[in-house]
Amino acid sequence: MKPNLIMAIILPIFLSAGSTNPYHSICKHAQDEAGNETGENPYHTIGDIPLPSGFKRIDVQCNSFGYWLRNIRLKKSLIIHLYDGSVKKDQTMQFAVLDLSIGNKDLQQCADAVMRLRAEYFFSQKKFDKINFRDNNNTSYQFTAPYNCGHFSQYLENVFRHCGTLSLEKELYPVKNINDVQPGDVLIQGGSPGHAMLVIDMAKNNEGKKIFLLMQGYMPAQDIHIVVNPSNPDLNPWYELNNNSCYTPGWVFPPTHFRSWHTKNDAGL
């Protein structure tokens, strides 16, 4: 996707004997791929991705969502695979691929990948009561006991089937000031089709300019990946945070489409 705390975040916590989880992460860890045709990624985690000159990663609270995201492992392979194991035809969108499996069903797409990481974070923190999403009819999908990997996998698939960009957009809070965007916030446009991407890391320079990395899932279900910046090769894969539209591979977001999981009162989450 270092010290003992990071290992506790990434490695198994509730792995039970004989349980299976197609959405490995804190429950399982995939083997690195071999023989890829596009070279290998030299970075181990999100936090290892290098910064443009003059920038420094912003401070994030220990055990916060932003801290957890920064320590997700990355695959050595740069190839994106689809849920059925085939290689995606378009291999131009990604800078790096997250070391998270996608299962074997066409379920984990864009909004699903965003909800997946939010749920994984709370699972790793044992904050099971916070793992809850709502569909377009405001039906609640609350994660309940047993709190093991097999049940967590089943829960995720149920969420993926019933929730999407429209429902997720309703759950999130608009970011009123562009300068308030934080790691873990979401760029989203609800619809059919719609799209959702996650701000997975941020940095700034001494002049106060901020930049960020974007993660996405896509259709059909495929490896979650850090996207390239097609508009600014000098910053790639980082994006500048400003009041202009954000041009990503495959989607354009107005700056008003940033959303947050929380209000300022619970920003530590």
Number of C-alpha atoms within 10 A of each C-alpha: 22 6 6 7 10 15 12 13 22 21 15 17 17 17 17 13 6 6 12 16 18 18 23 19 24 22 24 19 17 11 9 10 12 10 8 11 9 10 12 16 16 14 16 17 18 22 20 14 18 13 19 15 8 10 18 16 17 15 10 17 12 11 17 17 24 24 21 26 23 22 20 22 21 25 23 22 21 22 26 23 19 22 21 14 13 10 13 15 10 9 13 13 17 21 18 28 25 24 24 23 20 24 21 15 14 16 21 31 25 27 28 26 26 26 23 20 19 20 21 22 25 18 23 21 16 14 11 18 12 13 20 15 20 18 20 16 9 12 12 12 17 15 21 14 10 9 15 18 25 20 16 22 18 15 16 20 18 13 23 21 13 16 21 28 24 20 20 24 24 15 18 17 15 19 21 14 11 14 13 11 19 23 24 27 26 28 26 24 24 17 12 9 10 14 24 29 27 27 22 25 26 28 23 19 15 9 8 10 13 21 23 22 23 24 25 27 24 20 13 16 22 29 27 26 25 25 23 23 23 16 14 13 11 10 17 17 24 25 23 19 19 13 12 11 13 19 15 17 14 9 12 13 18 14 17 17 19 27 24 22 19 16 13 10 7 8 13 14 16
